[in-house]
Amino acid sequence: MPDDYLALYQWFDQSKAIFADPRHRTLRYHAEGILMLETLFGSIIVNADGKHVPVRLIGEQHVIEDLGFIPSFADWGRLIAPQA
């Protein structure tokens, strides 16, 4: 059921409070963000069917569905031009 994973998806998208456009993804949509998700929610969740699901796989799937790949935080950082 989608509700089994809602808290994980909501965690990724909390950054929309800062940027209400695709830039919000720079804060959590990367390999390090997926590790943060696992740290916060644990390595495994048990869904409504009693199945043990790895949190990392849910995070990876979410990022891949939105971006097509899993960037690193450094990948995002290289896109930011420092101000003088």
N, CA, C and O atoms as a Maestro MAE file, in Angstrom:
{
 s_m_m2io_version
 :::
 2.0.0
}

f_m_ct {
 s_m_title
 :::
 protein
 m_atom[336] {
  # First column is atom index #
  i_m_mmod_type
  r_m_x_coord
  r_m_y_coord
  r_m_z_coord
  i_m_residue_number
  s_m_chain_name
  s_m_pdb_residue_name
  s_m_pdb_atom_name
  i_m_atomic_number
  :::
  1 25 0.839 -1.186 0.000 1 A "MET " " N  " 7
  2 3 0.000 0.000 0.000 1 A "MET " " CA " 6
  3 2 0.882 1.247 0.000 1 A "MET " " C  " 6
  4 15 1.909 1.280 0.678 1 A "MET " " O  " 8
  5 25 0.496 2.249 -0.740 2 A "PRO " " N  " 7
  6 3 1.277 3.490 -0.764 2 A "PRO " " CA " 6
  7 2 1.429 4.129 0.620 2 A "PRO " " C  " 6
  8 15 2.451 4.753 0.902 2 A "PRO " " O  " 8
  9 25 0.432 3.979 1.473 3 A "ASP " " N  " 7
  10 3 0.516 4.579 2.815 3 A "ASP " " CA " 6
  11 2 1.678 4.015 3.623 3 A "ASP " " C  " 6
  12 15 2.172 4.668 4.542 3 A "ASP " " O  " 8
  13 25 2.116 2.807 3.284 4 A "ASP " " N  " 7
  14 3 3.234 2.191 4.001 4 A "ASP " " CA " 6
  15 2 4.509 3.012 3.861 4 A "ASP " " C  " 6
  16 15 5.375 2.984 4.736 4 A "ASP " " O  " 8
  17 25 4.618 3.741 2.757 5 A "TYR " " N  " 7
  18 3 5.848 4.463 2.431 5 A "TYR " " CA " 6
  19 2 5.679 5.979 2.463 5 A "TYR " " C  " 6
  20 15 6.617 6.718 2.165 5 A "TYR " " O  " 8
  21 25 4.492 6.435 2.821 6 A "LEU " " N  " 7
  22 3 4.187 7.865 2.783 6 A "LEU " " CA " 6
  23 2 5.155 8.709 3.601 6 A "LEU " " C  " 6
  24 15 5.600 9.753 3.125 6 A "LEU " " O  " 8
  25 25 5.490 8.297 4.793 7 A "ALA " " N  " 7
  26 3 6.396 9.082 5.640 7 A "ALA " " CA " 6
  27 2 7.762 9.252 4.980 7 A "ALA " " C  " 6
  28 15 8.395 10.297 5.127 7 A "ALA " " O  " 8
  29 25 8.218 8.236 4.258 8 A "LEU " " N  " 7
  30 3 9.506 8.322 3.568 8 A "LEU " " CA " 6
  31 2 9.435 9.326 2.428 8 A "LEU " " C  " 6
  32 15 10.331 10.155 2.270 8 A "LEU " " O  " 8
  33 25 8.374 9.256 1.635 9 A "TYR " " N  " 7
  34 3 8.209 10.201 0.532 9 A "TYR " " CA " 6
  35 2 8.056 11.625 1.048 9 A "TYR " " C  " 6
  36 15 8.594 12.565 0.463 9 A "TYR " " O  " 8
  37 25 7.334 11.779 2.127 10 A "GLN " " N  " 7
  38 3 7.146 13.114 2.700 10 A "GLN " " CA " 6
  39 2 8.465 13.683 3.199 10 A "GLN " " C  " 6
  40 15 8.696 14.888 3.090 10 A "GLN " " O  " 8
  41 25 9.335 12.838 3.745 11 A "TRP " " N  " 7
  42 3 10.637 13.312 4.205 11 A "TRP " " CA " 6
  43 2 11.427 13.885 3.030 11 A "TRP " " C  " 6
  44 15 12.014 14.961 3.146 11 A "TRP " " O  " 8
  45 25 11.448 13.183 1.911 12 A "PHE " " N  " 7
  46 3 12.147 13.700 0.728 12 A "PHE " " CA " 6
  47 2 11.589 15.057 0.318 12 A "PHE " " C  " 6
  48 15 12.346 15.957 -0.045 12 A "PHE " " O  " 8
  49 25 10.280 15.206 0.373 13 A "ASP " " N  " 7
  50 3 9.646 16.406 -0.164 13 A "ASP " " CA " 6
  51 2 9.457 17.540 0.837 13 A "ASP " " C  " 6
  52 15 8.893 18.575 0.481 13 A "ASP " " O  " 8
  53 25 9.912 17.377 2.080 14 A "GLN " " N  " 7
  54 3 9.844 18.490 3.034 14 A "GLN " " CA " 6
  55 2 10.621 19.700 2.543 14 A "GLN " " C  " 6
  56 15 10.324 20.832 2.924 14 A "GLN " " O  " 8
  57 25 11.608 19.461 1.703 15 A "SER " " N  " 7
  58 3 12.406 20.576 1.187 15 A "SER " " CA " 6
  59 2 11.606 21.486 0.258 15 A "SER " " C  " 6
  60 15 12.085 22.559 -0.109 15 A "SER " " O  " 8
  61 25 10.407 21.082 -0.125 16 A "LYS " " N  " 7
  62 3 9.547 21.965 -0.922 16 A "LYS " " CA " 6
  63 2 9.138 23.197 -0.123 16 A "LYS " " C  " 6
  64 15 8.696 24.189 -0.703 16 A "LYS " " O  " 8
  65 25 9.278 23.150 1.184 17 A "ALA " " N  " 7
  66 3 8.986 24.324 2.017 17 A "ALA " " CA " 6
  67 2 10.014 25.426 1.776 17 A "ALA " " C  " 6
  68 15 9.743 26.597 2.040 17 A "ALA " " O  " 8
  69 25 11.185 25.056 1.278 18 A "ILE " " N  " 7
  70 3 12.246 26.025 1.001 18 A "ILE " " CA " 6
  71 2 12.173 26.485 -0.449 18 A "ILE " " C  " 6
  72 15 12.201 27.682 -0.735 18 A "ILE " " O  " 8
  73 25 12.080 25.510 -1.368 19 A "PHE " " N  " 7
  74 3 11.941 25.793 -2.797 19 A "PHE " " CA " 6
  75 2 10.728 25.041 -3.294 19 A "PHE " " C  " 6
  76 15 10.707 23.811 -3.241 19 A "PHE " " O  " 8
  77 25 9.725 25.738 -3.774 20 A "ALA " " N  " 7
  78 3 8.519 25.073 -4.277 20 A "ALA " " CA " 6
  79 2 8.658 24.797 -5.775 20 A "ALA " " C  " 6
  80 15 7.705 24.964 -6.536 20 A "ALA " " O  " 8
  81 25 9.841 24.376 -6.182 21 A "ASP " " N  " 7
  82 3 10.115 24.013 -7.565 21 A "ASP " " CA " 6
  83 2 11.175 22.909 -7.541 21 A "ASP " " C  " 6
  84 15 11.601 22.507 -6.458 21 A "ASP " " O  " 8
  85 25 11.611 22.410 -8.691 22 A "PRO " " N  " 7
  86 3 12.543 21.277 -8.690 22 A "PRO " " CA " 6
  87 2 13.860 21.494 -7.935 22 A "PRO " " C  " 6
  88 15 14.549 20.520 -7.632 22 A "PRO " " O  " 8
  89 25 14.223 22.718 -7.627 23 A "ARG " " N  " 7
  90 3 15.460 22.963 -6.872 23 A "ARG " " CA " 6
  91 2 15.417 22.330 -5.491 23 A "ARG " " C  " 6
  92 15 16.468 22.090 -4.897 23 A "ARG " " O  " 8
  93 25 14.238 22.055 -4.968 24 A "HIS " " N  " 7
  94 3 14.142 21.435 -3.641 24 A "HIS " " CA " 6
  95 2 14.876 20.098 -3.606 24 A "HIS " " C  " 6
  96 15 15.310 19.656 -2.542 24 A "HIS " " O  " 8
  97 25 15.014 19.464 -4.740 25 A "ARG " " N  " 7
  98 3 15.650 18.148 -4.791 25 A "ARG " " CA " 6
  99 2 17.140 18.191 -4.441 25 A "ARG " " C  " 6
  100 15 17.714 17.171 -4.061 25 A "ARG " " O  " 8
  101 25 17.759 19.347 -4.564 26 A "THR " " N  " 7
  102 3 19.192 19.436 -4.258 26 A "THR " " CA " 6
  103 2 19.491 19.090 -2.806 26 A "THR " " C  " 6
  104 15 20.612 18.691 -2.490 26 A "THR " " O  " 8
  105 25 18.514 19.233 -1.918 27 A "LEU " " N  " 7
  106 3 18.760 19.026 -0.493 27 A "LEU " " CA " 6
  107 2 18.731 17.556 -0.063 27 A "LEU " " C  " 6
  108 15 19.408 17.186 0.897 27 A "LEU " " O  " 8
  109 25 17.956 16.711 -0.761 28 A "ARG " " N  " 7
  110 3 17.817 15.324 -0.295 28 A "ARG " " CA " 6
  111 2 17.853 14.278 -1.392 28 A "ARG " " C  " 6
  112 15 18.006 13.091 -1.104 28 A "ARG " " O  " 8
  113 25 17.720 14.685 -2.621 29 A "TYR " " N  " 7
  114 3 17.639 13.724 -3.726 29 A "TYR " " CA " 6
  115 2 19.034 13.382 -4.247 29 A "TYR " " C  " 6
  116 15 19.425 13.786 -5.342 29 A "TYR " " O  " 8
  117 25 19.766 12.633 -3.438 30 A "HIS " " N  " 7
  118 3 21.114 12.187 -3.795 30 A "HIS " " CA " 6
  119 2 21.478 11.004 -2.911 30 A "HIS " " C  " 6
  120 15 20.741 10.659 -1.987 30 A "HIS " " O  " 8
  121 25 22.617 10.384 -3.199 31 A "ALA " " N  " 7
  122 3 23.028 9.188 -2.462 31 A "ALA " " CA " 6
  123 2 23.111 9.444 -0.962 31 A "ALA " " C  " 6
  124 15 22.694 8.610 -0.158 31 A "ALA " " O  " 8
  125 25 23.648 10.592 -0.592 32 A "GLU " " N  " 7
  126 3 23.766 10.913 0.824 32 A "GLU " " CA " 6
  127 2 22.395 11.132 1.466 32 A "GLU " " C  " 6
  128 15 22.200 10.794 2.633 32 A "GLU " " O  " 8
  129 25 21.456 11.689 0.723 33 A "GLY " " N  " 7
  130 3 20.088 11.854 1.220 33 A "GLY " " CA " 6
  131 2 19.426 10.511 1.476 33 A "GLY " " C  " 6
  132 15 18.679 10.351 2.442 33 A "GLY " " O  " 8
  133 25 19.703 9.546 0.609 34 A "ILE " " N  " 7
  134 3 19.149 8.202 0.801 34 A "ILE " " CA " 6
  135 2 19.720 7.583 2.075 34 A "ILE " " C  " 6
  136 15 19.001 6.908 2.811 34 A "ILE " " O  " 8
  137 25 21.002 7.807 2.340 35 A "LEU " " N  " 7
  138 3 21.599 7.302 3.585 35 A "LEU " " CA " 6
  139 2 21.006 8.005 4.804 35 A "LEU " " C  " 6
  140 15 20.822 7.380 5.848 35 A "LEU " " O  " 8
  141 25 20.706 9.301 4.680 36 A "MET " " N  " 7
  142 3 20.050 10.019 5.779 36 A "MET " " CA " 6
  143 2 18.674 9.424 6.047 36 A "MET " " C  " 6
  144 15 18.281 9.256 7.201 36 A "MET " " O  " 8
  145 25 17.938 9.103 4.977 37 A "LEU " " N  " 7
  146 3 16.615 8.489 5.109 37 A "LEU " " CA " 6
  147 2 16.714 7.200 5.911 37 A "LEU " " C  " 6
  148 15 15.910 6.950 6.809 37 A "LEU " " O  " 8
  149 25 17.706 6.390 5.576 38 A "GLU " " N  " 7
  150 3 17.900 5.118 6.265 38 A "GLU " " CA " 6
  151 2 18.293 5.340 7.726 38 A "GLU " " C  " 6
  152 15 17.872 4.583 8.601 38 A "GLU " " O  " 8
  153 25 19.085 6.357 7.988 39 A "THR " " N  " 7
  154 3 19.475 6.674 9.363 39 A "THR " " CA " 6
  155 2 18.271 7.097 10.197 39 A "THR " " C  " 6
  156 15 18.144 6.709 11.358 39 A "THR " " O  " 8
  157 25 17.393 7.890 9.600 40 A "LEU " " N  " 7
  158 3 16.223 8.398 10.323 40 A "LEU " " CA " 6
  159 2 15.125 7.350 10.524 40 A "LEU " " C  " 6
  160 15 14.494 7.300 11.580 40 A "LEU " " O  " 8
  161 25 14.901 6.514 9.507 41 A "PHE " " N  " 7
  162 3 13.769 5.590 9.538 41 A "PHE " " CA " 6
  163 2 14.166 4.138 9.824 41 A "PHE " " C  " 6
  164 15 13.307 3.275 10.001 41 A "PHE " " O  " 8
  165 25 15.467 3.883 9.864 42 A "GLY " " N  " 7
  166 3 15.933 2.513 10.072 42 A "GLY " " CA " 6
  167 2 16.178 1.822 8.751 42 A "GLY " " C  " 6
  168 15 15.764 2.307 7.698 42 A "GLY " " O  " 8
  169 25 16.858 0.676 8.809 43 A "SER " " N  " 7
  170 3 17.200 0.010 7.546 43 A "SER " " CA " 6
  171 2 16.047 -0.746 6.910 43 A "SER " " C  " 6
  172 15 16.036 -0.978 5.701 43 A "SER " " O  " 8
  173 25 15.082 -1.127 7.725 44 A "ILE " " N  " 7
  174 3 13.953 -1.937 7.226 44 A "ILE " " CA " 6
  175 2 12.651 -1.369 7.795 44 A "ILE " " C  " 6
  176 15 12.582 -0.962 8.955 44 A "ILE " " O  " 8
  177 25 11.621 -1.354 6.943 45 A "ILE " " N  " 7
  178 3 10.275 -1.103 7.460 45 A "ILE " " CA " 6
  179 2 9.436 -2.339 7.136 45 A "ILE " " C  " 6
  180 15 9.747 -3.087 6.209 45 A "ILE " " O  " 8
  181 25 8.387 -2.540 7.899 46 A "VAL " " N  " 7
  182 3 7.475 -3.650 7.654 46 A "VAL " " CA " 6
  183 2 6.197 -3.051 7.087 46 A "VAL " " C  " 6
  184 15 5.541 -2.240 7.740 46 A "VAL " " O  " 8
  185 25 5.846 -3.455 5.867 47 A "ASN " " N  " 7
  186 3 4.652 -2.887 5.242 47 A "ASN " " CA " 6
  187 2 3.386 -3.585 5.745 47 A "ASN " " C  " 6
  188 15 3.459 -4.495 6.571 47 A "ASN " " O  " 8
  189 25 2.237 -3.159 5.247 48 A "ALA " " N  " 7
  190 3 0.943 -3.671 5.715 48 A "ALA " " CA " 6
  191 2 0.769 -5.169 5.447 48 A "ALA " " C  " 6
  192 15 -0.024 -5.839 6.109 48 A "ALA " " O  " 8
  193 25 1.517 -5.682 4.473 49 A "ASP " " N  " 7
  194 3 1.453 -7.119 4.170 49 A "ASP " " CA " 6
  195 2 2.401 -7.935 5.035 49 A "ASP " " C  " 6
  196 15 2.492 -9.154 4.887 49 A "ASP " " O  " 8
  197 25 3.120 -7.253 5.954 50 A "GLY " " N  " 7
  198 3 4.064 -7.941 6.812 50 A "GLY " " CA " 6
  199 2 5.419 -8.181 6.158 50 A "GLY " " C  " 6
  200 15 6.276 -8.860 6.721 50 A "GLY " " O  " 8
  201 25 5.605 -7.622 4.971 51 A "LYS " " N  " 7
  202 3 6.864 -7.801 4.243 51 A "LYS " " CA " 6
  203 2 7.911 -6.817 4.759 51 A "LYS " " C  " 6
  204 15 7.606 -5.644 4.974 51 A "LYS " " O  " 8
  205 25 9.129 -7.282 4.956 52 A "HIS " " N  " 7
  206 3 10.240 -6.429 5.370 52 A "HIS " " CA " 6
  207 2 10.846 -5.788 4.121 52 A "HIS " " C  " 6
  208 15 11.320 -6.483 3.222 52 A "HIS " " O  " 8
  209 25 10.824 -4.459 4.076 53 A "VAL " " N  " 7
  210 3 11.279 -3.734 2.899 53 A "VAL " " CA " 6
  211 2 12.455 -2.842 3.284 53 A "VAL " " C  " 6
  212 15 12.343 -2.051 4.221 53 A "VAL " " O  " 8
  213 25 13.586 -2.957 2.574 54 A "PRO " " N  " 7
  214 3 14.735 -2.099 2.871 54 A "PRO " " CA " 6
  215 2 14.432 -0.629 2.551 54 A "PRO " " C  " 6
  216 15 14.013 -0.297 1.442 54 A "PRO " " O  " 8
  217 25 14.649 0.227 3.523 55 A "VAL " " N  " 7
  218 3 14.398 1.663 3.351 55 A "VAL " " CA " 6
  219 2 15.271 2.222 2.240 55 A "VAL " " C  " 6
  220 15 14.823 3.069 1.467 55 A "VAL " " O  " 8
  221 25 16.511 1.759 2.153 56 A "ARG " " N  " 7
  222 3 17.410 2.254 1.109 56 A "ARG " " CA " 6
  223 2 16.827 2.005 -0.279 56 A "ARG " " C  " 6
  224 15 16.916 2.872 -1.148 56 A "ARG " " O  " 8
  225 25 16.233 0.833 -0.499 57 A "LEU " " N  " 7
  226 3 15.650 0.538 -1.812 57 A "LEU " " CA " 6
  227 2 14.476 1.462 -2.126 57 A "LEU " " C  " 6
  228 15 14.292 1.870 -3.273 57 A "LEU " " O  " 8
  229 25 13.693 1.786 -1.120 58 A "ILE " " N  " 7
  230 3 12.572 2.708 -1.325 58 A "ILE " " CA " 6
  231 2 13.114 4.087 -1.708 58 A "ILE " " C  " 6
  232 15 12.611 4.722 -2.635 58 A "ILE " " O  " 8
  233 25 14.140 4.546 -0.993 59 A "GLY " " N  " 7
  234 3 14.747 5.837 -1.304 59 A "GLY " " CA " 6
  235 2 15.360 5.855 -2.690 59 A "GLY " " C  " 6
  236 15 15.186 6.818 -3.436 59 A "GLY " " O  " 8
  237 25 16.079 4.795 -3.041 60 A "GLU " " N  " 7
  238 3 16.698 4.728 -4.366 60 A "GLU " " CA " 6
  239 2 15.637 4.764 -5.458 60 A "GLU " " C  " 6
  240 15 15.787 5.474 -6.453 60 A "GLU " " O  " 8
  241 25 14.570 4.004 -5.274 61 A "GLN " " N  " 7
  242 3 13.489 3.980 -6.269 61 A "GLN " " CA " 6
  243 2 12.866 5.365 -6.414 61 A "GLN " " C  " 6
  244 15 12.594 5.810 -7.529 61 A "GLN " " O  " 8
  245 25 12.640 6.042 -5.298 62 A "HIS " " N  " 7
  246 3 12.012 7.371 -5.332 62 A "HIS " " CA " 6
  247 2 12.882 8.356 -6.113 62 A "HIS " " C  " 6
  248 15 12.377 9.092 -6.960 62 A "HIS " " O  " 8
  249 25 14.179 8.371 -5.831 63 A "VAL " " N  " 7
  250 3 15.088 9.299 -6.512 63 A "VAL " " CA " 6
  251 2 15.195 8.945 -7.998 63 A "VAL " " C  " 6
  252 15 15.159 9.833 -8.850 63 A "VAL " " O  " 8
  253 25 15.326 7.668 -8.307 64 A "ILE " " N  " 7
  254 3 15.428 7.253 -9.712 64 A "ILE " " CA " 6
  255 2 14.160 7.593 -10.479 64 A "ILE " " C  " 6
  256 15 14.234 8.024 -11.630 64 A "ILE " " O  " 8
  257 25 12.996 7.405 -9.862 65 A "GLU " " N  " 7
  258 3 11.736 7.747 -10.548 65 A "GLU " " CA " 6
  259 2 11.675 9.233 -10.876 65 A "GLU " " C  " 6
  260 15 11.166 9.614 -11.930 65 A "GLU " " O  " 8
  261 25 12.190 10.074 -9.984 66 A "ASP " " N  " 7
  262 3 12.125 11.522 -10.216 66 A "ASP " " CA " 6
  263 2 13.256 12.047 -11.090 66 A "ASP " " C  " 6
  264 15 13.044 12.964 -11.883 66 A "ASP " " O  " 8
  265 25 14.454 11.480 -10.957 67 A "LEU " " N  " 7
  266 3 15.620 12.039 -11.659 67 A "LEU " " CA " 6
  267 2 16.160 11.145 -12.775 67 A "LEU " " C  " 6
  268 15 16.855 11.625 -13.671 67 A "LEU " " O  " 8
  269 25 15.848 9.855 -12.727 68 A "GLY " " N  " 7
  270 3 16.371 8.932 -13.720 68 A "GLY " " CA " 6
  271 2 17.693 8.295 -13.313 68 A "GLY " " C  " 6
  272 15 18.161 7.374 -13.982 68 A "GLY " " O  " 8
  273 25 18.302 8.764 -12.234 69 A "PHE " " N  " 7
  274 3 19.555 8.228 -11.706 69 A "PHE " " CA " 6
  275 2 19.720 8.740 -10.288 69 A "PHE " " C  " 6
  276 15 18.926 9.557 -9.820 69 A "PHE " " O  " 8
  277 25 20.754 8.261 -9.600 70 A "ILE " " N  " 7
  278 3 21.027 8.726 -8.239 70 A "ILE " " CA " 6
  279 2 22.308 9.556 -8.260 70 A "ILE " " C  " 6
  280 15 23.402 9.003 -8.371 70 A "ILE " " O  " 8
  281 25 22.183 10.868 -8.154 71 A "PRO " " N  " 7
  282 3 23.387 11.703 -8.107 71 A "PRO " " CA " 6
  283 2 24.007 11.667 -6.708 71 A "PRO " " C  " 6
  284 15 23.384 11.198 -5.756 71 A "PRO " " O  " 8
  285 25 25.221 12.159 -6.599 72 A "SER " " N  " 7
  286 3 25.817 12.395 -5.286 72 A "SER " " CA " 6
  287 2 25.517 13.836 -4.907 72 A "SER " " C  " 6
  288 15 25.070 14.625 -5.739 72 A "SER " " O  " 8
  289 25 25.765 14.174 -3.649 73 A "PHE " " N  " 7
  290 3 25.600 15.579 -3.271 73 A "PHE " " CA " 6
  291 2 26.599 16.434 -4.051 73 A "PHE " " C  " 6
  292 15 26.290 17.566 -4.424 73 A "PHE " " O  " 8
  293 25 27.786 15.899 -4.296 74 A "ALA " " N  " 7
  294 3 28.803 16.634 -5.066 74 A "ALA " " CA " 6
  295 2 28.315 16.943 -6.484 74 A "ALA " " C  " 6
  296 15 28.639 17.997 -7.031 74 A "ALA " " O  " 8
  297 25 27.541 16.037 -7.079 75 A "ASP " " N  " 7
  298 3 26.980 16.298 -8.410 75 A "ASP " " CA " 6
  299 2 26.107 17.556 -8.387 75 A "ASP " " C  " 6
  300 15 26.195 18.401 -9.278 75 A "ASP " " O  " 8
  301 25 25.265 17.666 -7.359 76 A "TRP " " N  " 7
  302 3 24.439 18.866 -7.219 76 A "TRP " " CA " 6
  303 2 25.316 20.082 -6.951 76 A "TRP " " C  " 6
  304 15 25.118 21.142 -7.545 76 A "TRP " " O  " 8
  305 25 26.288 19.926 -6.053 77 A "GLY " " N  " 7
  306 3 27.149 21.044 -5.681 77 A "GLY " " CA " 6
  307 2 27.905 21.639 -6.865 77 A "GLY " " C  " 6
  308 15 28.130 22.848 -6.911 77 A "GLY " " O  " 8
  309 25 28.294 20.809 -7.813 78 A "ARG " " N  " 7
  310 3 29.011 21.312 -8.992 78 A "ARG " " CA " 6
  311 2 28.135 22.218 -9.852 78 A "ARG " " C  " 6
  312 15 28.649 22.992 -10.660 78 A "ARG " " O  " 8
  313 25 26.834 22.128 -9.687 79 A "LEU " " N  " 7
  314 3 25.915 22.967 -10.467 79 A "LEU " " CA " 6
  315 2 25.706 24.351 -9.836 79 A "LEU " " C  " 6
  316 15 25.097 25.225 -10.453 79 A "LEU " " O  " 8
  317 25 26.202 24.552 -8.621 80 A "ILE " " N  " 7
  318 3 26.016 25.815 -7.919 80 A "ILE " " CA " 6
  319 2 27.203 26.728 -8.204 80 A "ILE " " C  " 6
  320 15 28.347 26.371 -7.925 80 A "ILE " " O  " 8
  321 25 26.930 27.892 -8.755 81 A "ALA " " N  " 7
  322 3 27.992 28.862 -9.034 81 A "ALA " " CA " 6
  323 2 28.185 29.756 -7.818 81 A "ALA " " C  " 6
  324 15 27.258 30.458 -7.413 81 A "ALA " " O  " 8
  325 25 29.382 29.738 -7.228 82 A "PRO " " N  " 7
  326 3 29.635 30.608 -6.058 82 A "PRO " " CA " 6
  327 2 29.496 32.081 -6.421 82 A "PRO " " C  " 6
  328 15 29.840 32.496 -7.527 82 A "PRO " " O  " 8
  329 25 28.997 32.848 -5.492 83 A "GLN " " N  " 7
  330 3 28.875 34.292 -5.678 83 A "GLN " " CA " 6
  331 2 30.186 34.968 -5.294 83 A "GLN " " C  " 6
  332 15 30.895 34.508 -4.399 83 A "GLN " " O  " 8
  333 25 30.496 36.052 -5.974 84 A "ALA " " N  " 7
  334 3 31.723 36.806 -5.654 84 A "ALA " " CA " 6
  335 2 31.569 37.547 -4.345 84 A "ALA " " C  " 6
  336 15 32.494 38.235 -3.913 84 A "ALA " " O  " 8
  :::
 }
 m_bond[335] {
  # First column is bond index #
  i_m_from
  i_m_to
  i_m_order
  :::
  1 1 2 1
  2 2 3 1
  3 3 4 2
  4 3 5 1
  5 5 6 1
  6 6 7 1
  7 7 8 2
  8 7 9 1
  9 9 10 1
  10 10 11 1
  11 11 12 2
  12 11 13 1
  13 13 14 1
  14 14 15 1
  15 15 16 2
  16 15 17 1
  17 17 18 1
  18 18 19 1
  19 19 20 2
  20 19 21 1
  21 21 22 1
  22 22 23 1
  23 23 24 2
  24 23 25 1
  25 25 26 1
  26 26 27 1
  27 27 28 2
  28 27 29 1
  29 29 30 1
  30 30 31 1
  31 31 32 2
  32 31 33 1
  33 33 34 1
  34 34 35 1
  35 35 36 2
  36 35 37 1
  37 37 38 1
  38 38 39 1
  39 39 40 2
  40 39 41 1
  41 41 42 1
  42 42 43 1
  43 43 44 2
  44 43 45 1
  45 45 46 1
  46 46 47 1
  47 47 48 2
  48 47 49 1
  49 49 50 1
  50 50 51 1
  51 51 52 2
  52 51 53 1
  53 53 54 1
  54 54 55 1
  55 55 56 2
  56 55 57 1
  57 57 58 1
  58 58 59 1
  59 59 60 2
  60 59 61 1
  61 61 62 1
  62 62 63 1
  63 63 64 2
  64 63 65 1
  65 65 66 1
  66 66 67 1
  67 67 68 2
  68 67 69 1
  69 69 70 1
  70 70 71 1
  71 71 72 2
  72 71 73 1
  73 73 74 1
  74 74 75 1
  75 75 76 2
  76 75 77 1
  77 77 78 1
  78 78 79 1
  79 79 80 2
  80 79 81 1
  81 81 82 1
  82 82 83 1
  83 83 84 2
  84 83 85 1
  85 85 86 1
  86 86 87 1
  87 87 88 2
  88 87 89 1
  89 89 90 1
  90 90 91 1
  91 91 92 2
  92 91 93 1
  93 93 94 1
  94 94 95 1
  95 95 96 2
  96 95 97 1
  97 97 98 1
  98 98 99 1
  99 99 100 2
  100 99 101 1
  101 101 102 1
  102 102 103 1
  103 103 104 2
  104 103 105 1
  105 105 106 1
  106 106 107 1
  107 107 108 2
  108 107 109 1
  109 109 110 1
  110 110 111 1
  111 111 112 2
  112 111 113 1
  113 113 114 1
  114 114 115 1
  115 115 116 2
  116 115 117 1
  117 117 118 1
  118 118 119 1
  119 119 120 2
  120 119 121 1
  121 121 122 1
  122 122 123 1
  123 123 124 2
  124 123 125 1
  125 125 126 1
  126 126 127 1
  127 127 128 2
  128 127 129 1
  129 129 130 1
  130 130 131 1
  131 131 132 2
  132 131 133 1
  133 133 134 1
  134 134 135 1
  135 135 136 2
  136 135 137 1
  137 137 138 1
  138 138 139 1
  139 139 140 2
  140 139 141 1
  141 141 142 1
  142 142 143 1
  143 143 144 2
  144 143 145 1
  145 145 146 1
  146 146 147 1
  147 147 148 2
  148 147 149 1
  149 149 150 1
  150 150 151 1
  151 151 152 2
  152 151 153 1
  153 153 154 1
  154 154 155 1
  155 155 156 2
  156 155 157 1
  157 157 158 1
  158 158 159 1
  159 159 160 2
  160 159 161 1
  161 161 162 1
  162 162 163 1
  163 163 164 2
  164 163 165 1
  165 165 166 1
  166 166 167 1
  167 167 168 2
  168 167 169 1
  169 169 170 1
  170 170 171 1
  171 171 172 2
  172 171 173 1
  173 173 174 1
  174 174 175 1
  175 175 176 2
  176 175 177 1
  177 177 178 1
  178 178 179 1
  179 179 180 2
  180 179 181 1
  181 181 182 1
  182 182 183 1
  183 183 184 2
  184 183 185 1
  185 185 186 1
  186 186 187 1
  187 187 188 2
  188 187 189 1
  189 189 190 1
  190 190 191 1
  191 191 192 2
  192 191 193 1
  193 193 194 1
  194 194 195 1
  195 195 196 2
  196 195 197 1
  197 197 198 1
  198 198 199 1
  199 199 200 2
  200 199 201 1
  201 201 202 1
  202 202 203 1
  203 203 204 2
  204 203 205 1
  205 205 206 1
  206 206 207 1
  207 207 208 2
  208 207 209 1
  209 209 210 1
  210 210 211 1
  211 211 212 2
  212 211 213 1
  213 213 214 1
  214 214 215 1
  215 215 216 2
  216 215 217 1
  217 217 218 1
  218 218 219 1
  219 219 220 2
  220 219 221 1
  221 221 222 1
  222 222 223 1
  223 223 224 2
  224 223 225 1
  225 225 226 1
  226 226 227 1
  227 227 228 2
  228 227 229 1
  229 229 230 1
  230 230 231 1
  231 231 232 2
  232 231 233 1
  233 233 234 1
  234 234 235 1
  235 235 236 2
  236 235 237 1
  237 237 238 1
  238 238 239 1
  239 239 240 2
  240 239 241 1
  241 241 242 1
  242 242 243 1
  243 243 244 2
  244 243 245 1
  245 245 246 1
  246 246 247 1
  247 247 248 2
  248 247 249 1
  249 249 250 1
  250 250 251 1
  251 251 252 2
  252 251 253 1
  253 253 254 1
  254 254 255 1
  255 255 256 2
  256 255 257 1
  257 257 258 1
  258 258 259 1
  259 259 260 2
  260 259 261 1
  261 261 262 1
  262 262 263 1
  263 263 264 2
  264 263 265 1
  265 265 266 1
  266 266 267 1
  267 267 268 2
  268 267 269 1
  269 269 270 1
  270 270 271 1
  271 271 272 2
  272 271 273 1
  273 273 274 1
  274 274 275 1
  275 275 276 2
  276 275 277 1
  277 277 278 1
  278 278 279 1
  279 279 280 2
  280 279 281 1
  281 281 282 1
  282 282 283 1
  283 283 284 2
  284 283 285 1
  285 285 286 1
  286 286 287 1
  287 287 288 2
  288 287 289 1
  289 289 290 1
  290 290 291 1
  291 291 292 2
  292 291 293 1
  293 293 294 1
  294 294 295 1
  295 295 296 2
  296 295 297 1
  297 297 298 1
  298 298 299 1
  299 299 300 2
  300 299 301 1
  301 301 302 1
  302 302 303 1
  303 303 304 2
  304 303 305 1
  305 305 306 1
  306 306 307 1
  307 307 308 2
  308 307 309 1
  309 309 310 1
  310 310 311 1
  311 311 312 2
  312 311 313 1
  313 313 314 1
  314 314 315 1
  315 315 316 2
  316 315 317 1
  317 317 318 1
  318 318 319 1
  319 319 320 2
  320 319 321 1
  321 321 322 1
  322 322 323 1
  323 323 324 2
  324 323 325 1
  325 325 326 1
  326 326 327 1
  327 327 328 2
  328 327 329 1
  329 329 330 1
  330 330 331 1
  331 331 332 2
  332 331 333 1
  333 333 334 1
  334 334 335 1
  335 335 336 2
  :::
 }
}
